[in-house]
């Protein structure tokens, strides 16, 4: 079963993450490109998941973490 791809929101912060990241940071462009590509693949991802069972982590979240996180840590 495919997991949810919704945002988790601000759990313990009064300042949104987008407000604390500079507007001209290249990571914003990279993330936008990755998000656009993942939206295009969303139906393909849905077709390979069963409707039964425990929900897994959405593949969009896993791929986004794999492609965006290394740029944050650099």
C-alpha positions as CSV (number, residue, x, y, z in Angstrom):
1,X,0.0,0.0,0.0
2,X,1.4,3.4,-1.0
3,X,2.0,6.0,1.7
4,X,0.7,9.6,1.8
5,X,2.8,12.4,0.2
6,X,1.3,15.2,2.2
7,X,3.4,17.8,4.1
8,X,4.0,17.2,7.8
9,X,3.8,20.9,8.6
10,X,5.5,22.8,11.5
11,X,5.6,20.4,14.4
12,X,7.4,22.4,17.0
13,X,8.4,25.6,15.2
14,X,6.7,28.9,14.9
15,X,8.7,29.9,11.9
16,X,8.1,28.0,8.6
17,X,11.0,26.3,7.0
18,X,10.5,28.3,3.8
19,X,10.8,31.5,5.8
20,X,14.2,30.5,7.2
21,X,15.8,29.5,3.9
22,X,17.2,32.3,1.7
23,X,15.0,33.0,-1.4
24,X,17.9,32.8,-3.8
25,X,19.4,29.6,-2.5
26,X,20.0,27.2,-5.5
27,X,18.5,24.4,-3.5
28,X,15.0,25.9,-4.0
29,X,15.4,25.5,-7.8
30,X,16.7,21.9,-7.4
31,X,13.8,21.0,-5.2
32,X,11.2,22.6,-7.6
33,X,12.7,20.6,-10.5
34,X,12.7,17.3,-8.4
35,X,9.1,18.0,-7.3
36,X,7.9,18.5,-10.9
37,X,9.5,15.3,-12.1
38,X,8.0,13.3,-9.2
39,X,4.6,14.7,-9.9
40,X,4.9,13.3,-13.4
41,X,5.8,9.9,-12.0
42,X,3.0,9.8,-9.4
43,X,0.6,7.7,-11.5
44,X,3.4,5.2,-12.3
45,X,4.2,4.8,-8.6
46,X,0.6,4.3,-7.7
47,X,0.2,1.5,-10.3
48,X,2.8,-0.7,-8.6
49,X,1.4,-0.5,-5.1
50,X,-1.3,-2.8,-3.7
51,X,-4.5,-1.4,-2.2
52,X,-4.1,-3.8,0.8
53,X,-1.6,-3.9,3.7
54,X,0.3,-1.3,5.7
55,X,1.0,2.0,3.9
56,X,4.7,2.4,3.0
57,X,6.7,5.6,2.8
58,X,5.6,7.3,-0.4
59,X,8.3,6.8,-3.1
60,X,8.2,10.6,-3.8
61,X,9.4,11.3,-0.3
62,X,12.2,8.7,-0.6
63,X,13.4,10.0,-3.9
64,X,13.2,13.6,-2.8
65,X,15.3,12.8,0.2
66,X,17.8,11.0,-1.9
67,X,18.2,13.8,-4.4
68,X,17.7,17.0,-2.3
69,X,19.3,16.1,1.0
70,X,22.9,15.6,-0.3
71,X,22.8,19.3,-1.5
72,X,21.8,20.4,2.0
73,X,24.7,18.6,3.6
74,X,27.3,19.8,1.2
